Amino acid sequence: MPATIVWFRNDLRLADNPALIAGLGSGRPVIPVFVLDEETPGIRPRGAASRWWLHHSVRALEASLRSLGSRLILRRGAAEQVIGDLARECDATTVYWNRAYDPGTRERDARLEQSLGARGVAAEGLKANLLFEPWEVRTASGSPYKVFTAFWRACRAIKTPAAPLPAPRKLPAPGVWPASDDVAAWRLLPTAPDWSGGLGATWKPGEATAVTRLADFLDDALLDYRKGRDVPSKSATSRLSPHLAFGEIGPRQIWHATTSRGDSPAGEKFLAELGWREFAYSLLFHSDNLAQRNFRPEFDRFPWLAEDVSLDAWRRGRTGYPIVDAGMRELWTTGWMHNRVRMIAASFLTKDLLIDWRVGERWFWDTLVDADAANNPMGWQWVAGCGADAAPYFRVFNPVLQGERFDPNGDYVRRWIPELASLPADLIHRPWDADPAIPPDIYPAPIVDHAAARQRALEAFGKVKGTG
C-alpha cells in the first residue's frame, strides 16, 4: 500500500507537530524518518554539544513512536537523495515536513519539492517552529523589521497563535518497514575522551522533559522572572532553549501554556523572549548568511585583532575576570550559559579583546546544547554592535560592575570558580585586590586592563562610524 513519509528535522516531538498530523490524516501508512544530513552544501553541521543532544533526543523520539505502534527510520546522507530514494522504496505518494528558515535548508527543500513533484510525489512544508512566519511580519512598506520593539508590536497585533495540536494516539504502520540505521552507528557521542559527563548530569533531552520543564517553570519561577532572569545564581529561567532548538517543544505550546495562567508582567516578559527568537528567525530568513556577514555592512572594515593566547584564556575561563570565567566554565561543563553571562562573555571577547565576533559565535556553536542557527549569530552580532537593533554599538560591558550588579554575593562565581570561594563578596569580582594576592597558578591576573581596552574599543568604533 502506498505510504506517507513524515520527515522529522528540528521538530523532534509528537505534540503540536503539523507534519505528523498531516501524515496521519492522509489515511495511508506513515513512515517517520530522520536524516542526518552532513553533506548538503550551505547547511551548517551541528556542533559537538548539539550532536550529543541529538543522539539522546532521537532515542527519546524513537521510544515515543514505538509507543504509538510506529518506528523512526534513520538514514544518513544528503537529504535530497535520501528522501528521494526512500520515497521510491516505500512507494510514497506524499512527503510532509515542518519548515526550517535558514537559506541552505530552504534551498534544499525547494529542490527536493521540485524533484519529488516531477515524479508525482506531493511534498509540503508546514508551519510548526515559529509563532509567526517571517513573511507575515513586515513593515507598512513591505520590508522586514530591523528593530525588535517594532517587530514585536507588529506580532502582537496579529491574531493569537493557533492552539497547539494534540499528539496522535496511534500511527498506521506499513506492512514492511524500510531498513534503518542505529543512531549509535552515527557516533554522535564524544569518545576518547568522553567530555560529556557534565552534560549528562545537567540535561535529559526529549519531549517529556521539555513539557515537564515548562510546567515546573510556570509553577515555580514565572512570578520572579522579570527580576530573577538576570541573576545567574538563581534558577529563574525556563532553560527550555535546547528543547526549543531541537523542537522537543513548540513555541505555540509555550505561548498557550503561559497565557493560560492569565495576564501578568512576568508572563509578558517571558513571551517577549519568545519574541526575540521570532525576531532572530526573521533576520535569518531575510539574510544571506547571518553567521558570517555583518548585518551592518559598515562593520566589514572593523579593525579586529588577530587571535592570540587571549582567545585560549577566554575559552578556558582564565581571563582573570571572574564573571566571564565562571560563564565560560559553566559552558564547558554543562553546554549552557546563563543569558546575562553570555552577553558579558561576548562583550569581553569582542570589545575588551577586539576578537572578531564570528570566532566567538563558532565556539558557542560547538559548545552549546542550545546552539541555534538564528539565536546564536543574532546574539553575537547584537553584542558586537554590528547586528540589527544593536543596543548602542559602542556599549562595552564592564565585567567587574556586571558581576557586582548581577552576582552581588558571588554565589555564581563561587560555584564555577572554587579557587575564589573563600573571598568575601566585596572582593570576589576583583580578586586582584585581595591581600594576600592570589598566586597566578591558582587564579590568573586579568589578561587585559578593562579601562584601556574600553578606550581602544571606542576608538575602533569611532573609525567605523566615521567619528574617530
NORQUIQUI-V969156 format. One record per run of one state. SS is the DSSP state (a for helix, b for strand, c for the rest). FROM is the first residue (numbers start at 0). TO is the last residue. If there is no record, write none. Layout:
SS/FROM/TO
SS/FROM/TO
This chain:
c/0/1
b/2/7
c/8/16
a/17/24
c/25/27
b/28/35
c/36/46
a/47/65
c/66/70
b/71/75
c/76/77
a/78/88
c/89/92
b/93/97
c/98/101
a/102/117
c/118/120
b/121/125
c/126/132
a/133/135
c/136/146
a/147/156
c/157/181
a/182/185
c/186/195
a/196/201
c/202/205
a/206/219
c/220/220
a/221/227
c/228/239
a/240/244
c/245/249
a/250/258
c/259/263
a/264/284
c/285/295
a/296/300
c/301/307
a/308/315
c/316/320
a/321/333
c/334/337
a/338/351
c/352/355
a/356/366
c/367/373
a/374/383
c/384/397
a/398/405
c/406/409
a/410/415
c/416/416
a/417/419
c/420/429
a/430/432
c/433/448
a/449/464
c/465/467
